Amino acid sequence: MLLLLPSLLLPTAKDEAAFAAARGKMVREQILERGITDSRILNAFRRVPRHLFVAPQYRDQAYGDFPLPIEENQTISQPYIVAIMTSVIAPAYKKKVLEIGTGSGYQAAVLAELVREVYTIEIIPQLAQKSKKLLEGMGYKNIHCRTGNGYLGWPEAAPFDGIIITCAPDHIPPLLLEQLAVGGRMVIPISYSTTVQDLLLVEKLPNGKLKKTNLIPVMFVPMIRAGNAR
């Protein structure tokens, strides 16, 4: 993906070489060695410059095996968590995916490398505006951004082949289930208490029933449901 960011935001050639090496190590040690072997997904992670999605003071840690803080008390998830959530929705170029919780925009950028269209919603206006500006500056044309209540989804763009929720409600939002296409996959962290969350895969089967699979324990920020801006 061609970067169109202002030159003052771009790292030097020396920095970029170091970031590229760190990105390759991240893909190899944190994603591939943990069992995600799809070459399309691995190459997407190699292409997306994660360091551009974190604050300058954290750029030297951008490819570490841990989440990092971003604005408004939110986080950018650990690379492996982004990878497994991407992998389990079975991304294909023809697919249309909804993301709830744009945050830094990193997950949306990874998805945009893999699917036809990405619709992403962020309830915090400052984050939504910043990530939209960054993603547009990076040249992504297949990402549609909205400031609003992700609990309600994006009904006029539904149905979606995949839905990724990057914040933790205590139940599966019913409107998001309605907006999931038959045969589609949703991945969502469900919060059972302040300290216990599980990453859940939800598949909408051809007979209309739901198949639910617990994947791994996780820890995401809570889903914010207040507000309904667009």
C-alpha positions in Angstrom: 0.0 0.0 0.0 1.5 3.4 -1.1 2.1 5.8 1.8 1.0 9.3 1.2 1.7 10.7 4.7 3.3 14.1 5.1 7.1 13.8 4.9 7.6 15.1 8.5 5.7 12.0 9.8 7.7 9.5 7.8 10.7 7.8 9.4 14.2 8.2 7.9 15.5 5.5 5.6 17.6 4.1 8.4 14.6 4.1 10.8 12.5 2.4 8.1 15.1 -0.3 7.6 15.1 -1.0 11.4 11.3 -1.0 11.5 11.1 -3.4 8.5 13.5 -5.8 10.3 11.5 -5.6 13.5 8.3 -6.2 11.5 9.7 -9.3 9.8 10.8 -10.7 13.2 7.3 -9.9 14.6 5.7 -11.9 11.8 8.1 -14.8 12.1 8.3 -15.2 15.9 4.9 -13.9 17.1 2.5 -15.0 14.4 4.0 -17.8 12.2 5.6 -19.7 15.0 2.3 -19.6 16.9 0.5 -21.5 14.1 -0.9 -18.8 11.7 0.6 -19.9 8.4 -1.7 -18.3 5.7 0.7 -16.5 3.4 -1.8 -13.8 2.6 -2.2 -12.9 6.3 1.5 -13.0 7.0 2.2 -10.8 4.0 -0.4 -8.3 5.2 1.3 -8.0 8.5 4.6 -7.6 6.7 3.2 -4.7 4.7 1.4 -2.7 7.3 3.8 -0.4 9.2 2.5 -0.9 12.8 4.9 1.9 14.1 2.7 4.5 12.4 -0.3 3.5 14.5 1.4 4.2 17.9 2.5 7.5 19.5 6.0 8.6 18.7 7.2 7.8 22.2 6.2 4.1 21.7 7.5 3.6 18.2 10.6 1.7 19.4 8.2 -0.8 21.0 5.6 -1.0 18.2 6.6 -4.6 17.2 6.9 -6.0 20.7 4.8 -9.0 21.8 2.4 -6.9 23.9 -0.4 -4.2 23.6 0.4 -0.5 23.8 -1.6 2.4 25.1 -3.1 4.9 22.6 -5.2 8.0 23.2 -8.3 8.1 25.3 -7.3 5.3 27.6 -7.6 2.7 24.8 -5.0 0.3 23.5 -3.5 -1.2 20.3 -3.7 -4.9 20.7 -0.8 -7.3 20.8 0.2 -8.3 17.2 -0.7 -12.0 17.7 -4.2 -11.1 18.9 -4.8 -9.0 15.8 -3.5 -11.9 13.7 -5.7 -14.6 15.3 -8.8 -12.4 15.1 -8.0 -11.7 11.4 -7.3 -15.4 10.7 -10.5 -16.8 12.3 -12.9 -14.8 10.1 -11.3 -16.4 7.1 -10.6 -13.2 5.1 -10.8 -13.5 1.3 -10.6 -10.7 -1.2 -14.3 -10.8 -2.2 -15.4 -10.4 1.4 -16.9 -7.3 3.2 -15.9 -7.0 6.9 -17.2 -4.8 9.8 -14.9 -3.8 12.6 -16.3 -2.5 15.9 -13.7 -0.3 17.7 -11.4 1.3 15.2 -9.0 2.5 17.8 -5.6 3.3 16.2 -6.7 1.9 12.8 -4.2 -0.9 12.7 -6.7 -3.8 12.5 -8.6 -2.0 9.8 -5.4 -1.5 7.8 -4.5 -5.2 8.1 -8.0 -6.2 7.0 -7.9 -3.7 4.1 -4.9 -5.6 2.7 -7.0 -8.8 2.7 -10.6 -8.1 1.9 -12.7 -6.1 -0.6 -14.1 -3.6 1.8 -13.7 -2.7 5.5 -16.4 -0.8 7.5 -15.0 0.4 10.8 -16.8 2.2 13.7 -15.3 4.1 16.6 -17.4 5.7 19.3 -14.7 8.1 20.6 -14.7 11.0 18.2 -11.0 12.0 18.8 -9.8 8.4 17.9 -12.2 8.1 15.0 -11.0 11.4 13.4 -7.3 10.6 14.0 -7.5 7.0 12.6 -9.5 8.1 9.6 -7.0 10.8 8.7 -4.1 8.3 9.1 -5.8 5.6 7.0 -6.7 8.1 4.3 -3.1 9.4 4.3 -1.8 5.9 3.8 -3.8 5.6 0.6 -6.5 3.1 1.7 -9.5 3.4 -0.6 -11.4 0.4 0.7 -11.9 1.5 4.3 -15.1 3.3 5.3 -14.9 5.0 8.7 -17.7 6.1 11.0 -17.9 7.8 14.4 -20.8 6.1 16.2 -22.1 3.4 18.5 -20.7 0.1 17.4 -23.2 -1.8 19.4 -25.7 -0.8 16.7 -23.5 -1.9 13.8 -23.7 -0.4 10.3 -27.1 -1.7 9.1 -27.3 0.0 5.7 -24.0 -1.7 4.7 -25.0 -5.2 5.9 -24.8 -8.1 5.6 -21.1 -8.6 6.4 -19.1 -11.7 5.7 -17.0 -11.1 8.8 -17.4 -9.0 11.9 -14.5 -8.2 14.3 -15.2 -6.6 17.7 -12.1 -5.2 19.4 -13.8 -4.2 22.6 -15.5 -6.5 25.2 -19.2 -6.5 25.9 -20.8 -8.9 28.3 -22.9 -10.5 25.6 -23.1 -10.7 21.8 -24.9 -7.6 20.5 -28.1 -8.8 18.8 -28.0 -6.2 16.0 -24.5 -7.4 15.0 -25.7 -11.0 14.8 -28.5 -9.8 12.5 -25.9 -8.0 10.3 -23.7 -11.1 10.0 -24.3 -12.9 6.6 -25.3 -16.5 6.5 -22.0 -18.4 6.4 -20.3 -15.4 8.0 -18.0 -15.4 11.0 -17.8 -13.0 14.0 -15.0 -12.9 16.4 -15.7 -11.1 19.7 -14.2 -10.9 23.2 -16.9 -11.6 25.8 -16.4 -10.3 29.3 -17.7 -12.5 32.1 -16.2 -10.4 34.9 -13.7 -7.6 35.4 -10.9 -10.2 35.1 -12.2 -13.0 32.8 -12.7 -12.7 29.1 -12.8 -15.2 26.3 -12.3 -14.7 22.6 -15.4 -16.2 20.9 -15.9 -17.3 17.3 -19.5 -17.2 16.2 -20.5 -18.8 12.9 -23.9 -18.3 11.3 -24.7 -21.6 9.7 -26.8 -22.1 6.5 -29.7 -23.4 8.7 -29.7 -20.1 10.6 -28.2 -21.6 13.8 -25.2 -20.2 15.5 -22.0 -22.2 16.2 -19.9 -20.8 19.0 -16.3 -21.7 19.8 -14.2 -20.4 22.6 -10.7 -19.6 21.3 -8.4 -18.2 23.9 -8.5 -16.0 27.1 -8.0 -12.3 26.3 -8.2 -8.9 27.9 -9.8 -6.1 25.9 -11.1 -2.7 27.0 -14.9 -2.7 27.7 -17.4 -1.9 24.9 -18.7 1.6 25.3 -22.4 1.8 24.4 -23.3 5.4 25.1 -23.9 7.8 22.2 -25.0 7.3 18.6 -23.1 9.8 16.5 -22.6 9.2 12.8 
